[in-house]
Amino acid sequence: MKSLHFLLLSLCLLFSCSQPAPSAEEAAAAPEPTGTDIEARLQELGIELPDAATPVANYVNAVRAGNLLFLAGKGPNKPEGGYVTGKLGESLTVEEGYAAARLAGISQLAVLKAELGGLDKVKRIVKVTGMVNATPDFTNHPEVVNGFSDLMVEVFGEKGKHARAAVGMASLPRGIAVEVEMVVEVE
């Protein structure tokens, strides 16, 4: 039975690169990555981490306090350059916001890797704060920030599950669609 379960999960992973991002339930069912499996997991997901972006003002990407790493907010950097910009409820759909939050997650993974030397040193994603650039009547902030949260679970398995806030903002720097900051427990 275990080998059948493993085979089914392997097939799901094989075809996941050509399909839309999985739901939270599907992401939670992914096998638990360990150690250098995190890098292999990124490859399976078709994710190539960019270089960590340089801060745009007088701050640093991360501050370590004991075994906690506090990451500054990152926006949705497009692979071809630039940011995903716009306002949810006006010029962007929930699906586009979800994709933007996922890109912000990729940016944060790049920072984590740069700060730690490798993602295998992540013990747990502890807390995420997702800020959504939205109109006053937009109320689907959690669905947008799920793009980030689902990615953390896809990459880290159970260690990727976290406490979270998903809030709306009247504006965000440079008109970006989302900004996400997080706290990570590290070795």
ABEGO torsion letter per residue (X at the ends): XAAAAAAAAAAAAAAAAABBBBBAAAAAABBBBBEAAAAAAAAAAGBBBBBBBBBABBBBABBBBEABBBBBBBBBBBAAEEBBBEBBGAABBAAAAAAAAAAAAAAAAAAAAAAAGEAAABABBABBBBBBBBBAABAAAAAAAAAAAAAAAAAAEAAABBBBBBBBBABBBGGBABBBBBBBBBX
